[in-house]
């Protein structure tokens, strides 16, 4: 068999096809594949970071919801209820007696026009005259402020001391407004 130019071109073509295939098709695809694998790895890392951030955000949201639920519960507890004057008077009398105050007067009073108006609450005026030590008066004020059953705004406290009293007792007059929610008809 004679090996000539034709056979040499044929063998060269046979060798050129796989080399060309590798150079122009397989090598660029391999580079594209490596690039895609690197991008996938980067996106996977970003996804993991996003999952971590999301879980932290979910945890923060849950904590915020718990905090807001506690705050709402506190507000619901402190929300004044429409109760009659007798119940309010007996509750204030009970607080005063627990704080060692002697009650001289406890009566409803009209709300004056100079007092601030509440948009969503009715205000009922109350005047309490009591005597006790300064400490007892202060303890009464704190107890009224921290009473979870009602909202009471103390408008004025007048303290009178008698220099002849050797026990250290003073008289106090508390002028306050007990707030209760307005009904739907009253809000209009």
C-alpha positions in Angstrom: 0.0 0.0 0.0 1.3 3.3 -1.0 1.3 6.1 1.6 0.9 9.4 -0.2 -0.3 12.8 0.2 -3.9 11.8 0.2 -3.4 9.5 3.1 -1.3 12.0 4.9 -4.1 14.6 4.6 -6.6 12.0 5.7 -4.6 11.1 8.9 -4.1 14.8 9.6 -7.9 15.4 9.3 -8.5 12.4 11.6 -6.1 13.9 14.2 -7.3 17.5 13.6 -11.0 16.7 14.4 -10.4 15.6 18.0 -7.8 18.3 18.6 -10.2 21.0 17.2 -13.1 19.5 19.1 -11.1 19.7 22.3 -9.8 23.2 21.6 -12.9 24.9 20.3 -15.7 22.9 22.0 -14.7 20.9 25.1 -12.2 23.4 26.6 -14.6 26.4 26.6 -17.3 24.2 27.9 -15.0 23.0 30.7 -14.3 26.7 31.5 -18.0 27.4 31.4 -18.7 24.5 33.7 -16.0 25.6 36.2 -17.5 29.1 36.1 -21.0 27.7 36.7 -19.8 25.6 39.6 -18.0 28.6 41.2 -21.2 30.7 40.7 -23.3 27.9 42.2 -20.9 27.7 45.2 -21.1 31.5 45.7 -24.9 31.5 45.4 -25.1 28.6 47.8 -23.0 30.6 50.3 -25.2 33.6 49.8 -28.3 31.4 50.3 -26.8 30.1 53.5 -26.2 33.7 54.7 -29.8 34.7 53.7 -31.2 31.7 55.6 -29.1 32.7 58.7 -30.3 36.3 58.4 -33.9 35.2 57.9 -33.7 33.0 61.0 -32.2 35.8 63.0 -34.9 38.2 61.7 -37.6 35.6 62.5 -36.2 35.3 66.0 -36.1 39.0 66.4 -39.7 39.3 65.1 -40.8 36.7 67.6 -39.1 38.5 70.4 -40.7 41.8 69.3 -44.1 40.2 69.1 -43.7 38.8 72.6 -42.6 42.2 73.8 -45.6 43.9 72.2 -48.0 41.3 73.5 -46.7 42.0 77.0 -47.1 45.7 76.4 -50.6 45.2 75.2 -51.5 43.0 78.2 -50.1 45.8 80.4 -52.2 48.3 78.6 -55.3 46.1 78.8 -54.8 45.7 82.5 -54.4 49.4 83.0 -57.3 50.2 80.6 -59.9 51.9 82.8 -63.2 50.2 83.0 -66.5 51.9 83.4 -67.3 51.3 87.1 -69.7 53.1 89.3 -68.6 55.8 91.7 -69.2 53.7 94.7 -66.8 51.0 93.6 -64.2 53.6 92.8 -64.7 55.3 96.2 -64.4 52.0 98.1 -61.3 51.0 96.1 -59.6 54.4 96.9 -60.7 54.1 100.6 -59.2 50.6 100.7 -55.8 51.9 99.3 -55.8 54.8 101.7 -56.5 52.6 104.7 -53.7 50.1 103.6 -51.3 53.1 103.5 -52.3 54.1 107.1 -54.2 57.2 106.1 -57.2 58.4 108.1 -59.9 59.5 105.7 -61.9 62.6 106.6 -63.7 63.2 103.3 -64.2 61.1 100.2 -66.6 62.6 97.7 -67.2 63.0 94.0 -66.6 66.4 92.6 -67.3 68.0 89.2 -64.5 68.2 86.7 -63.6 71.9 86.2 -63.3 73.4 82.8 -59.6 74.3 83.4 -58.7 70.6 83.6 -57.5 68.9 80.4 -60.1 67.1 78.5 -59.6 63.5 77.5 -60.7 62.6 74.0 -61.4 58.9 74.5 -62.1 58.8 78.3 -64.8 60.1 80.6 -63.4 61.7 83.7 -65.1 61.6 87.1 -63.8 63.9 89.7 -63.0 62.7 93.2 -61.8 64.6 96.3 -60.2 62.8 99.2 -59.3 64.4 102.4 -56.9 62.3 104.6 -54.3 62.6 107.3 -51.2 60.7 108.0 -47.4 61.1 107.8 -45.6 62.4 104.8 -44.4 58.8 104.2 -48.0 57.5 104.3 -49.2 60.2 101.8 -46.3 59.4 99.4 -47.1 55.7 99.7 -50.7 56.4 98.9 -49.7 58.4 95.8 -47.5 55.5 94.6 -50.2 53.0 95.2 -52.8 55.0 93.3 -50.2 55.5 90.4 -49.4 51.7 90.3 -53.0 50.5 90.7 -53.5 48.2 87.7 -57.3 48.3 87.8 -57.9 51.9 86.9 -56.3 55.0 85.5 -56.4 58.0 87.9 -55.0 61.4 87.2 -54.1 63.3 90.3 -54.6 67.0 89.5 -53.7 68.6 92.8 -52.4 67.6 96.2 -52.7 70.1 99.0 -50.7 69.3 102.2 -51.4 71.2 105.4 -49.3 70.7 108.5 -50.2 71.6 112.0 -47.1 72.7 114.0 -48.9 71.8 117.3 -49.3 68.1 116.2 -46.5 66.2 118.0 -47.1 63.0 116.1 -45.9 64.4 112.8 -49.3 64.0 111.1 -50.2 66.2 108.2 -53.5 66.7 106.4 -53.7 66.2 102.7 -56.5 66.9 100.1 -56.2 65.0 96.9 -58.1 66.3 93.9 -58.2 63.6 91.1 -60.0 62.4 88.0 -60.9 58.8 87.5 -60.9 57.9 83.8 -63.1 55.4 82.1 -63.6 54.7 78.4 -66.2 56.6 76.5 -69.0 54.6 75.0 -69.4 54.5 71.2 -72.3 57.1 71.4 -70.2 59.5 73.5 -67.2 59.3 71.1 -69.4 60.8 68.2 
